[in-house]
Amino acid sequence: MVTVPTAGYHAGERAAQARTGETERAEHLGRSIRDTVPAVAASFLAQRQLLVVGAADADGRMWATVLAGEPGFVSVPDERTLSVAALPHPDDPLRDALRGPATQVGTIALEPATRRRMRVNGTAKAQDGGFLLHAEQVFSNCPKYIQKRVPVPATPTAAPGPGRRGRELTTAQRLVIGTADTFFLATADREGQADASHRGGNPGFVESLSPTELRWHEYPGNGAYMTLGNLELNPRAGLAFPVWETGGLLLLTGTARTDWQQRSVTFHLTAVVDLPGALPLRWSEPQYSPANPPLR
C-alpha cells in the first residue's frame, strides 16, 4: 500500500492549498490516500447502487455521468481492481470511452441513505458489459452536503429514451439546474488523470446565469482541493445533474474558472446531452444535509 504525502499533490493542488491556508490539512489527508482497496472499503463498494464516473471523451472534453444497479454491480476482485458491471446510456458521451483499452477515470461510490461516499481513481479498461478499474487513488470523503435519499419502488422505462444534444440549455433544463440539490463534477490534471467530485446544497445553490453559463459557490471541503487544483492547470470540466424522481441525467461539458475572492466557480457550457430515463433506479424526496449553508 502506498500513501500520498503533500509532495504527491500536483502543482495546481498545492497552489490551491497554499492560497487557502490548507497545506497542513491536505498533508494529513494525503497520508490516508491509498493505491489499494481495504477490505472494509471493498465491502462498502459491493453494496452500492450508484457510481459516479468522470473521464474525457475522444475529443478531450470532460464529462461526468452516473451508473446505477443492484448491489453487486460494483465488486472488488482484488485489492487493486474494481469491476463494474454496467455501461452508460447508449447516447452518453462516456460510453465509448469506457469501452476502450485504457481510459483515465475518476469515480465516486455514493450511498445517499447514510451520506457516505468513497473515491477510487485510476485507469479503466473494457470488459464485457462494463469495465475494470485499476486503482491508483482510494480514499473516503466526509458526509457534508449529501442529501439523504433512499431508493423507492418504481417501474423504470423499459428502454431509455434517446439522448437530446445541444449547445445551450433549454428553459426546462435551466429549471432542472436551478432546482437541483446535487450535481457531480469531473475534472482532470494536466496529464489527464481524471477525478470525480460531489457538489451539494439547498435548491438554488447552482445559478443558471444564461443558457451557456452557470455559477456555484464552493463550500468548505476536505482541504485537498483536488477539483479546484485541477482547474488551476486544466479548465475543462464536465457536470452531471441526476433527476432523482425520473432516472434522467443532464450532462454538460465545457470549461470552468475559479473566482478565489468570491469562492465561486463559473462554468461555460459548450455542449449538453439530456438522457431521459438513463438510470434504472428512482429515489425518495431528500432530507437536506444540515451542513448545507443558507443561499446567498
C-alpha positions in Angstrom: 0.0 0.0 0.0 1.2 3.5 -0.9 0.0 6.7 0.7 0.3 10.1 -0.9 2.2 12.8 1.0 1.8 16.5 0.3 4.6 16.2 -2.3 2.3 13.8 -4.2 -0.2 16.6 -4.9 0.4 18.3 -8.3 1.3 21.9 -8.7 -2.3 23.1 -9.1 -3.5 21.4 -5.9 -0.5 22.7 -3.9 -1.2 26.2 -5.2 -4.9 26.0 -4.1 -3.9 24.6 -0.7 -1.4 27.4 -0.1 -3.8 30.0 -1.3 -6.4 28.9 1.3 -4.1 28.0 4.1 -4.9 24.3 3.9 -1.5 22.8 3.3 -1.2 21.2 6.7 -4.7 19.8 6.5 -4.0 18.4 3.0 -0.9 16.7 4.2 -2.9 14.9 6.8 -5.4 13.8 4.3 -2.6 12.7 1.9 -1.5 10.1 4.5 -4.9 8.4 4.1 -4.9 8.1 0.3 -4.1 4.5 -0.8 -3.5 2.7 -4.0 -5.3 -0.4 -2.8 -8.9 -1.0 -1.7 -9.0 -2.1 2.0 -11.4 -4.9 3.0 -13.8 -2.5 4.7 -13.9 -0.4 1.6 -14.4 -3.4 -0.7 -17.5 -4.4 1.4 -18.9 -0.8 1.1 -18.4 -0.8 -2.6 -20.1 -4.1 -3.1 -23.3 -2.8 -1.6 -23.5 0.4 -3.6 -26.2 1.2 -6.2 -24.7 4.4 -7.5 -21.3 5.0 -9.1 -20.3 8.4 -10.5 -17.8 8.3 -13.3 -15.7 11.2 -14.7 -13.5 10.9 -17.8 -12.6 12.5 -21.1 -14.2 11.6 -24.5 -12.2 11.1 -27.7 -12.0 14.8 -28.3 -10.6 15.5 -24.8 -13.8 17.0 -23.4 -14.5 16.2 -19.8 -17.8 14.5 -18.8 -19.4 13.2 -15.6 -22.0 10.5 -15.6 -23.8 8.2 -13.2 -24.2 4.4 -13.3 -26.7 2.5 -11.2 -27.7 -1.0 -10.5 -28.5 -3.5 -7.8 -25.9 -4.2 -5.0 -23.1 -6.2 -6.5 -22.8 -4.4 -9.8 -19.6 -2.9 -8.4 -17.2 -5.5 -7.0 -13.6 -5.8 -5.9 -12.0 -8.9 -7.3 -8.6 -8.0 -5.7 -7.2 -5.0 -3.7 -6.1 -3.2 -6.8 -9.2 -3.7 -9.0 -12.8 -2.6 -9.2 -15.1 -4.5 -11.5 -18.1 -2.5 -12.8 -20.9 -4.5 -14.5 -22.6 -1.5 -16.2 -22.1 0.9 -19.0 -23.7 4.3 -19.6 -26.8 5.0 -21.7 -26.1 4.4 -25.4 -26.1 8.1 -26.1 -23.9 9.0 -23.2 -20.6 10.7 -24.3 -18.6 8.4 -22.0 -20.0 5.1 -23.3 -17.3 4.7 -26.0 -14.6 6.0 -23.7 -15.3 3.2 -21.2 -15.3 0.6 -23.9 -11.7 1.4 -24.8 -8.4 -0.3 -23.8 -7.2 2.4 -21.3 -9.0 5.4 -20.0 -8.2 7.6 -17.1 -11.2 7.6 -14.8 -12.3 9.1 -11.6 -15.2 7.6 -9.6 -17.3 8.2 -6.5 -19.3 5.4 -4.9 -22.2 7.1 -3.2 -24.7 5.9 -0.5 -27.3 8.7 -0.2 -29.2 7.0 2.6 -26.2 7.3 5.0 -24.4 10.2 3.4 -21.3 8.1 2.8 -19.0 8.2 -0.3 -15.7 6.8 -1.5 -13.5 7.9 -4.3 -11.5 5.5 -6.5 -9.4 7.0 -9.3 -7.3 5.1 -11.8 -7.2 3.5 -15.3 -10.1 1.7 -16.8 -10.2 -0.9 -19.5 -13.3 -2.5 -21.1 -14.7 -5.9 -20.1 -18.0 -7.5 -21.3 -20.9 -5.3 -20.1 -18.7 -2.9 -18.2 -15.1 -2.1 -17.2 -12.3 -2.9 -14.9 -10.7 -0.1 -12.9 -7.0 -0.4 -11.8 -7.0 1.6 -8.6 -4.4 4.4 -8.2 -6.1 6.6 -5.6 -8.5 5.3 -2.9 -9.9 7.4 -0.1 -13.1 8.3 1.7 -14.8 11.7 1.8 -16.8 13.4 4.6 -20.6 13.3 4.5 -21.0 17.1 4.1 -23.6 18.4 1.7 -25.0 15.0 0.7 -28.8 14.9 0.7 -30.3 11.8 2.3 -32.3 9.7 -0.1 -33.4 6.1 -0.4 -34.4 4.0 -3.4 -38.2 3.7 -3.9 -40.1 1.0 -5.8 -40.8 2.0 -9.4 -41.1 0.6 -12.8 -38.4 2.2 -14.8 -38.7 2.8 -18.5 -38.3 -0.4 -20.4 -35.9 1.2 -22.9 -34.3 4.6 -22.0 -35.4 7.4 -24.4 -32.9 8.7 -27.0 -30.5 11.4 -25.9 -31.1 15.0 -26.8 -28.0 17.0 -27.7 -27.5 20.8 -27.8 -25.1 23.7 -27.4 -27.0 25.6 -24.9 -29.6 24.9 -22.1 -33.3 24.9 -22.8 -35.7 26.6 -20.4 -36.7 23.2 -19.0 -33.0 22.2 -18.5 -32.3 25.5 -16.7 -35.2 24.7 -14.4 -33.7 21.3 -13.6 -30.4 23.0 -12.7 -32.0 25.8 -10.7 -33.9 23.4 -8.5 -31.1 20.8 -8.1 -29.6 20.0 -4.7 -26.8 17.7 -6.1 -24.5 17.5 -9.1 -21.3 15.7 -9.9 -18.2 17.4 -11.4 -15.4 15.8 -13.5 -12.0 17.4 -13.9 -8.5 16.2 -14.8 -5.0 17.4 -14.2 -2.5 18.4 -17.0 -1.6 14.8 -17.6 -5.2 13.7 -18.0 -5.7 11.9 -14.6 -9.4 12.2 -14.0 -11.2 12.9 -10.8 -14.9 13.0 -10.0 -16.3 15.0 -7.1 -19.7 15.7 -5.5 -21.4 19.1 -5.0 -24.5 19.6 -2.9 -26.5 22.3 -1.4 -30.0 23.7 -0.9 -32.0 24.1 -4.2 -30.8 27.2 -5.9 -27.1 26.7 -4.9 -26.3 26.4 -8.6 -27.2 29.6 -10.6 -28.1 29.4 -14.2 -26.8 32.8 -15.4 -27.6 32.3 -19.1 -28.2 29.3 -21.5 -24.4 28.7 -21.5 -23.2 29.9 -18.1 -23.6 28.5 -14.6 -22.1 29.6 -11.2 -21.9 28.0 -7.8 -20.2 28.8 -4.5 -17.5 26.4 -3.2 -18.4 25.3 0.3 -15.6 24.2 2.7 -14.4 20.6 2.0 -11.6 18.3 2.9 -8.8 20.8 2.2 -7.2 18.8 -0.6 -8.6 21.0 -3.4 -8.3 18.2 -6.0 -11.1 19.7 -8.2 -10.1 23.3 -7.9 -6.4 22.3 -8.2 -7.2 20.5 -11.4 -8.9 23.6 -12.7 -5.8 25.7 -12.0 -4.0 23.6 -14.6 -6.8 22.4 -16.9 -10.1 24.3 -17.2 -12.0 21.5 -18.9 -14.9 20.2 -16.8 -18.0 18.0 -17.0 -21.1 18.2 -14.9 -23.9 15.6 -14.3 -27.2 16.5 -12.8 -29.3 13.5 -11.8 -33.1 13.8 -11.9 -33.8 11.6 -8.9 -37.5 11.2 -9.5 -37.4 10.0 -13.1 -34.0 8.5 -13.5 -32.9 11.2 -16.0 -29.4 12.6 -16.4 -28.5 16.1 -17.6 -24.8 16.1 -18.8 -22.8 19.2 -19.6 -19.3 19.8 -20.8 -17.3 23.0 -21.0 -14.7 25.0 -19.1 -14.7 26.3 -15.5 -12.9 29.1 -13.8 -12.5 29.7 -10.0 -13.0 33.2 -8.5 -11.0 32.9 -5.3 -12.2 36.2 -3.9 -15.8 35.1 -4.1 -15.0 31.4 -3.6 -17.2 30.6 -6.6 -16.8 28.7 -9.9 -18.2 29.9 -13.2 -18.8 27.2 -15.8 -19.1 27.9 -19.5 -21.0 25.3 -21.4 -20.0 24.1 -24.9 -22.3 21.0 -25.2 -25.3 19.4 -23.3 -26.7 15.9 -23.5 -30.1 15.2 -21.9 -30.7 11.5 -21.2 -34.3 10.7 -20.1 -34.7 7.5 -18.1 -31.0 6.8 -18.2 -30.9 5.3 -14.7 -32.9 2.2 -13.6 -33.5 3.5 -10.0 -35.9 6.1 -8.6 -35.3 7.9 -5.3 -37.3 9.4 -2.4 -37.6 13.1 -1.7 -34.5 14.4 0.0 -33.6 15.2 3.6 -31.3 18.1 3.1 -27.9 18.0 4.7 -27.6 20.0 8.0 -24.2 21.2 6.6 -25.8 23.0 3.7 -25.2 26.7 4.0 -28.1 29.2 3.5 -28.3 30.5 0.0 -26.5 33.9 -0.6 
